[in-house]
Amino acid sequence: MSELFASLFADHAAWFAIPALIGTLFFGLRLVLSVSGLDAVVDVDGPDVPADVHQDSTALFKFFSIQSALMFCLGAGWTGLAAYRGLGMSWSESAIIAVIGGVASAWLLLWLLGSIRHLEAKGNIPVDAALGCEGDVYVTVPSAGSGRGQVRVTIGNRQRTFNALSSAGELRPPARVRVVQVNADRSLTVAPADACERAGSLSDADRSA
């Protein structure tokens, strides 16, 4: 144990070990939270998301900046430590290697995240396609003008979760609803599915008369 501690922190190795450990710890923590869904970047067009939420460019830049900073620390720390301890380079040479390793690691992460977002965007379904579709209430939707809830709507063969407003009274889970309007903020206005069916039947009867 003492040998491990010495290899990490003795001499000038701490300059590499500390960033490496900090980057590994926090990047690993964020990864675990993301996988568990507790720290996910929410995208309405991704599967099983909690809401129709789109981050603005500032929030997205902040997310990428945090991730890339953690990856830089991780990559630079371990690369520099490997050069300093494993290859026996001088501290200055190891520092140069560390910077190169950190930049390469951060660039690789940004490239991977960008590729993932590009693939997700290619599979997105326009929110306008939800108009007329049916779904069920996921979180209680208050009566008209009283706030928002959430509904799960199946578009094609894919289920999406959206913020929703009621066109009439309160809607509680697991009530069936139909999308009657797509709003500018990408939320949906919904009505009870059975009410829409009754209205459609009355319209057909009127036209027949």
Secondary structure, 3 states (H helix, E strand, C coil): CHHHHHHHHCCCCHHHHHHHHHHHHHHHHHHHHHHHCCCCCCCCCCCCCCCCCCCCHHHHHHHHHHHHHHHHHHHHHHHHHHHHHHCCCCHHHHHHHHHHHHHHHHHHHHHHHHHHHHHHHHCCCCHHHHCCCEEEEEECECCCCCCCEEEEEEECCEEEEEEEEECCCCECCCCEEEEEEECCCCCEEEEEHHHHHHHHHHHHHHHHC
